[in-house]
Amino acid sequence: MARRRRATKRPSAQRDIIECALFIAEDKPSAAERFLDAVETTVQLVAEHPRTGRVQDFGNPRLEGLRCRPVKGFKNFLVFYFPTAEGIDVFHVCHGARDLPTLFEEDEDG
């Protein structure tokens, strides 16, 4: 039996997920619940196939190897992660319209 790959979430990603869900809930609480489920599904799928996300290049050496995938069913929201030997390390989950380079530069978890 194949071993399930692990997805760890940094504190920055955990905060992001909550903030995104609260934002979505302002308009439609049921959509926020679907978003939370979709994030978990996406994260586990990506953990199983960590190299499937698109490589991101922000010109910052500490972000080398960063990849992203859209959240399943919420294509404007993106999961940013680093592949690891055990699966993935989720760095951020945010709306694609955010100023991503600035967000990542300011991040204390990186």
Rosetta constraint file for C-alpha pairs under 8 A:
AtomPair CA 4 CA 48 HARMONIC 7.32 0.50
AtomPair CA 5 CA 44 HARMONIC 7.94 0.50
AtomPair CA 5 CA 47 HARMONIC 5.77 0.50
AtomPair CA 5 CA 48 HARMONIC 5.66 0.50
AtomPair CA 5 CA 86 HARMONIC 5.71 0.50
AtomPair CA 5 CA 87 HARMONIC 4.89 0.50
AtomPair CA 6 CA 44 HARMONIC 7.74 0.50
AtomPair CA 6 CA 47 HARMONIC 6.19 0.50
AtomPair CA 6 CA 86 HARMONIC 5.68 0.50
AtomPair CA 6 CA 87 HARMONIC 4.79 0.50
AtomPair CA 6 CA 88 HARMONIC 6.50 0.50
AtomPair CA 7 CA 43 HARMONIC 6.73 0.50
AtomPair CA 7 CA 44 HARMONIC 6.59 0.50
AtomPair CA 7 CA 47 HARMONIC 5.66 0.50
AtomPair CA 7 CA 86 HARMONIC 7.96 0.50
AtomPair CA 7 CA 87 HARMONIC 5.71 0.50
AtomPair CA 7 CA 88 HARMONIC 4.88 0.50
AtomPair CA 7 CA 89 HARMONIC 5.94 0.50
AtomPair CA 7 CA 90 HARMONIC 7.00 0.50
AtomPair CA 8 CA 88 HARMONIC 6.40 0.50
AtomPair CA 8 CA 89 HARMONIC 4.96 0.50
AtomPair CA 8 CA 90 HARMONIC 6.02 0.50
AtomPair CA 9 CA 13 HARMONIC 5.76 0.50
AtomPair CA 9 CA 14 HARMONIC 6.31 0.50
AtomPair CA 9 CA 89 HARMONIC 5.92 0.50
AtomPair CA 9 CA 90 HARMONIC 4.67 0.50
AtomPair CA 9 CA 91 HARMONIC 6.67 0.50
AtomPair CA 10 CA 14 HARMONIC 6.41 0.50
AtomPair CA 10 CA 89 HARMONIC 7.14 0.50
AtomPair CA 10 CA 90 HARMONIC 6.08 0.50
AtomPair CA 10 CA 91 HARMONIC 5.77 0.50
AtomPair CA 10 CA 92 HARMONIC 7.74 0.50
AtomPair CA 10 CA 109 HARMONIC 7.01 0.50
AtomPair CA 11 CA 15 HARMONIC 6.16 0.50
AtomPair CA 11 CA 109 HARMONIC 7.18 0.50
AtomPair CA 12 CA 16 HARMONIC 6.15 0.50
AtomPair CA 12 CA 91 HARMONIC 6.54 0.50
AtomPair CA 12 CA 92 HARMONIC 6.01 0.50
AtomPair CA 12 CA 107 HARMONIC 7.48 0.50
AtomPair CA 12 CA 109 HARMONIC 6.46 0.50
AtomPair CA 13 CA 17 HARMONIC 6.17 0.50
AtomPair CA 13 CA 90 HARMONIC 6.28 0.50
AtomPair CA 13 CA 91 HARMONIC 5.45 0.50
AtomPair CA 13 CA 92 HARMONIC 4.23 0.50
AtomPair CA 13 CA 93 HARMONIC 5.53 0.50
AtomPair CA 14 CA 18 HARMONIC 6.48 0.50
AtomPair CA 14 CA 92 HARMONIC 7.92 0.50
AtomPair CA 15 CA 19 HARMONIC 6.15 0.50
AtomPair CA 16 CA 20 HARMONIC 6.02 0.50
AtomPair CA 16 CA 92 HARMONIC 6.46 0.50
AtomPair CA 16 CA 93 HARMONIC 5.49 0.50
AtomPair CA 16 CA 94 HARMONIC 6.20 0.50
AtomPair CA 17 CA 21 HARMONIC 6.12 0.50
AtomPair CA 17 CA 36 HARMONIC 7.39 0.50
AtomPair CA 17 CA 39 HARMONIC 7.93 0.50
AtomPair CA 17 CA 93 HARMONIC 6.04 0.50
AtomPair CA 17 CA 94 HARMONIC 7.45 0.50
AtomPair CA 18 CA 22 HARMONIC 6.13 0.50
AtomPair CA 19 CA 23 HARMONIC 6.17 0.50
AtomPair CA 20 CA 24 HARMONIC 6.20 0.50
AtomPair CA 20 CA 94 HARMONIC 6.89 0.50
AtomPair CA 20 CA 95 HARMONIC 7.80 0.50
AtomPair CA 21 CA 25 HARMONIC 5.98 0.50
AtomPair CA 21 CA 32 HARMONIC 4.88 0.50
AtomPair CA 21 CA 33 HARMONIC 7.44 0.50
AtomPair CA 21 CA 35 HARMONIC 6.64 0.50
AtomPair CA 21 CA 36 HARMONIC 6.75 0.50
AtomPair CA 22 CA 26 HARMONIC 6.45 0.50
AtomPair CA 22 CA 32 HARMONIC 7.02 0.50
AtomPair CA 23 CA 27 HARMONIC 7.68 0.50
AtomPair CA 24 CA 28 HARMONIC 6.21 0.50
AtomPair CA 24 CA 29 HARMONIC 6.99 0.50
AtomPair CA 24 CA 31 HARMONIC 6.65 0.50
AtomPair CA 24 CA 32 HARMONIC 5.28 0.50
AtomPair CA 25 CA 29 HARMONIC 4.06 0.50
AtomPair CA 25 CA 30 HARMONIC 7.23 0.50
AtomPair CA 25 CA 31 HARMONIC 6.72 0.50
AtomPair CA 25 CA 32 HARMONIC 5.01 0.50
AtomPair CA 28 CA 32 HARMONIC 6.67 0.50
AtomPair CA 29 CA 33 HARMONIC 6.60 0.50
AtomPair CA 30 CA 34 HARMONIC 6.40 0.50
AtomPair CA 31 CA 35 HARMONIC 6.02 0.50
AtomPair CA 32 CA 36 HARMONIC 6.31 0.50
AtomPair CA 33 CA 37 HARMONIC 6.42 0.50
AtomPair CA 34 CA 38 HARMONIC 5.98 0.50
AtomPair CA 35 CA 39 HARMONIC 6.08 0.50
AtomPair CA 35 CA 73 HARMONIC 7.98 0.50
AtomPair CA 35 CA 74 HARMONIC 7.13 0.50
AtomPair CA 36 CA 40 HARMONIC 6.47 0.50
AtomPair CA 37 CA 41 HARMONIC 6.23 0.50
AtomPair CA 38 CA 42 HARMONIC 5.97 0.50
AtomPair CA 38 CA 71 HARMONIC 6.35 0.50
AtomPair CA 38 CA 72 HARMONIC 5.70 0.50
AtomPair CA 38 CA 73 HARMONIC 6.87 0.50
AtomPair CA 38 CA 74 HARMONIC 7.76 0.50
AtomPair CA 39 CA 43 HARMONIC 5.99 0.50
AtomPair CA 39 CA 71 HARMONIC 5.77 0.50
AtomPair CA 39 CA 72 HARMONIC 7.21 0.50
AtomPair CA 39 CA 79 HARMONIC 7.96 0.50
AtomPair CA 40 CA 44 HARMONIC 6.20 0.50
AtomPair CA 41 CA 45 HARMONIC 6.16 0.50
AtomPair CA 41 CA 72 HARMONIC 7.55 0.50
AtomPair CA 42 CA 46 HARMONIC 6.06 0.50
AtomPair CA 42 CA 70 HARMONIC 7.95 0.50
AtomPair CA 42 CA 71 HARMONIC 5.74 0.50
AtomPair CA 42 CA 72 HARMONIC 5.87 0.50
AtomPair CA 43 CA 47 HARMONIC 6.05 0.50
AtomPair CA 43 CA 79 HARMONIC 7.48 0.50
AtomPair CA 43 CA 90 HARMONIC 7.90 0.50
AtomPair CA 44 CA 48 HARMONIC 6.37 0.50
AtomPair CA 45 CA 49 HARMONIC 6.47 0.50
AtomPair CA 46 CA 50 HARMONIC 5.03 0.50
AtomPair CA 46 CA 51 HARMONIC 7.94 0.50
AtomPair CA 46 CA 52 HARMONIC 7.18 0.50
AtomPair CA 46 CA 53 HARMONIC 7.51 0.50
AtomPair CA 46 CA 69 HARMONIC 7.85 0.50
AtomPair CA 46 CA 88 HARMONIC 7.47 0.50
AtomPair CA 47 CA 83 HARMONIC 7.86 0.50
AtomPair CA 47 CA 87 HARMONIC 4.66 0.50
AtomPair CA 47 CA 88 HARMONIC 5.23 0.50
AtomPair CA 48 CA 87 HARMONIC 6.59 0.50
AtomPair CA 49 CA 87 HARMONIC 7.95 0.50
AtomPair CA 50 CA 83 HARMONIC 5.44 0.50
AtomPair CA 50 CA 87 HARMONIC 6.48 0.50
AtomPair CA 50 CA 88 HARMONIC 6.42 0.50
AtomPair CA 51 CA 67 HARMONIC 7.93 0.50
AtomPair CA 51 CA 83 HARMONIC 6.97 0.50
AtomPair CA 53 CA 67 HARMONIC 5.30 0.50
AtomPair CA 53 CA 68 HARMONIC 4.96 0.50
AtomPair CA 53 CA 69 HARMONIC 5.05 0.50
AtomPair CA 54 CA 67 HARMONIC 5.18 0.50
AtomPair CA 54 CA 68 HARMONIC 5.37 0.50
AtomPair CA 54 CA 69 HARMONIC 6.69 0.50
AtomPair CA 55 CA 65 HARMONIC 6.62 0.50
AtomPair CA 55 CA 66 HARMONIC 5.93 0.50
AtomPair CA 55 CA 67 HARMONIC 4.32 0.50
AtomPair CA 55 CA 68 HARMONIC 6.67 0.50
AtomPair CA 56 CA 65 HARMONIC 7.33 0.50
AtomPair CA 56 CA 66 HARMONIC 5.52 0.50
AtomPair CA 56 CA 67 HARMONIC 5.32 0.50
AtomPair CA 56 CA 68 HARMONIC 6.97 0.50
AtomPair CA 57 CA 63 HARMONIC 7.59 0.50
AtomPair CA 57 CA 64 HARMONIC 7.13 0.50
AtomPair CA 57 CA 66 HARMONIC 7.47 0.50
AtomPair CA 58 CA 63 HARMONIC 7.22 0.50
AtomPair CA 58 CA 101 HARMONIC 6.22 0.50
AtomPair CA 59 CA 63 HARMONIC 7.90 0.50
AtomPair CA 60 CA 64 HARMONIC 6.90 0.50
AtomPair CA 62 CA 110 HARMONIC 7.28 0.50
AtomPair CA 63 CA 110 HARMONIC 7.85 0.50
AtomPair CA 65 CA 82 HARMONIC 6.12 0.50
AtomPair CA 65 CA 83 HARMONIC 7.48 0.50
AtomPair CA 66 CA 80 HARMONIC 6.71 0.50
AtomPair CA 66 CA 81 HARMONIC 5.67 0.50
AtomPair CA 66 CA 82 HARMONIC 4.97 0.50
AtomPair CA 66 CA 83 HARMONIC 7.73 0.50
AtomPair CA 67 CA 80 HARMONIC 5.65 0.50
AtomPair CA 67 CA 81 HARMONIC 5.43 0.50
AtomPair CA 67 CA 82 HARMONIC 6.17 0.50
AtomPair CA 67 CA 83 HARMONIC 7.86 0.50
AtomPair CA 68 CA 78 HARMONIC 6.33 0.50
AtomPair CA 68 CA 79 HARMONIC 5.35 0.50
AtomPair CA 68 CA 80 HARMONIC 4.37 0.50
AtomPair CA 68 CA 81 HARMONIC 6.18 0.50
AtomPair CA 69 CA 78 HARMONIC 5.60 0.50
AtomPair CA 69 CA 79 HARMONIC 5.33 0.50
AtomPair CA 69 CA 80 HARMONIC 6.82 0.50
AtomPair CA 70 CA 74 HARMONIC 6.96 0.50
AtomPair CA 70 CA 75 HARMONIC 5.03 0.50
AtomPair CA 70 CA 76 HARMONIC 6.75 0.50
AtomPair CA 70 CA 77 HARMONIC 5.71 0.50
AtomPair CA 70 CA 78 HARMONIC 4.31 0.50
AtomPair CA 70 CA 79 HARMONIC 6.05 0.50
AtomPair CA 71 CA 75 HARMONIC 5.66 0.50
AtomPair CA 71 CA 76 HARMONIC 7.60 0.50
AtomPair CA 71 CA 77 HARMONIC 5.61 0.50
AtomPair CA 71 CA 78 HARMONIC 5.59 0.50
AtomPair CA 71 CA 79 HARMONIC 6.43 0.50
AtomPair CA 76 CA 95 HARMONIC 5.66 0.50
AtomPair CA 76 CA 96 HARMONIC 5.52 0.50
AtomPair CA 76 CA 97 HARMONIC 7.78 0.50
AtomPair CA 77 CA 93 HARMONIC 6.91 0.50
AtomPair CA 77 CA 94 HARMONIC 5.36 0.50
AtomPair CA 77 CA 95 HARMONIC 4.24 0.50
AtomPair CA 77 CA 96 HARMONIC 5.68 0.50
AtomPair CA 78 CA 93 HARMONIC 5.50 0.50
AtomPair CA 78 CA 94 HARMONIC 5.48 0.50
AtomPair CA 78 CA 95 HARMONIC 6.11 0.50
AtomPair CA 78 CA 96 HARMONIC 6.17 0.50
AtomPair CA 79 CA 90 HARMONIC 7.09 0.50
AtomPair CA 79 CA 91 HARMONIC 7.79 0.50
AtomPair CA 79 CA 92 HARMONIC 6.10 0.50
AtomPair CA 79 CA 93 HARMONIC 4.52 0.50
AtomPair CA 79 CA 94 HARMONIC 6.89 0.50
AtomPair CA 80 CA 90 HARMONIC 6.02 0.50
AtomPair CA 80 CA 91 HARMONIC 5.50 0.50
AtomPair CA 80 CA 92 HARMONIC 5.10 0.50
AtomPair CA 80 CA 93 HARMONIC 6.06 0.50
AtomPair CA 81 CA 88 HARMONIC 6.32 0.50
AtomPair CA 81 CA 89 HARMONIC 5.40 0.50
AtomPair CA 81 CA 90 HARMONIC 4.22 0.50
AtomPair CA 81 CA 91 HARMONIC 5.03 0.50
AtomPair CA 81 CA 92 HARMONIC 6.98 0.50
AtomPair CA 82 CA 88 HARMONIC 5.63 0.50
AtomPair CA 82 CA 89 HARMONIC 5.14 0.50
AtomPair CA 82 CA 90 HARMONIC 6.52 0.50
AtomPair CA 82 CA 91 HARMONIC 7.16 0.50
AtomPair CA 83 CA 87 HARMONIC 6.01 0.50
AtomPair CA 83 CA 88 HARMONIC 4.49 0.50
AtomPair CA 83 CA 89 HARMONIC 6.39 0.50
AtomPair CA 84 CA 88 HARMONIC 5.09 0.50
AtomPair CA 84 CA 89 HARMONIC 6.67 0.50
AtomPair CA 91 CA 109 HARMONIC 7.97 0.50
AtomPair CA 91 CA 110 HARMONIC 7.71 0.50
AtomPair CA 94 CA 98 HARMONIC 7.29 0.50
AtomPair CA 96 CA 100 HARMONIC 7.70 0.50
AtomPair CA 98 CA 103 HARMONIC 7.76 0.50
AtomPair CA 99 CA 103 HARMONIC 6.19 0.50
AtomPair CA 100 CA 104 HARMONIC 6.07 0.50
AtomPair CA 101 CA 105 HARMONIC 6.09 0.50
AtomPair CA 102 CA 106 HARMONIC 6.19 0.50
AtomPair CA 103 CA 107 HARMONIC 6.32 0.50
AtomPair CA 104 CA 110 HARMONIC 7.73 0.50
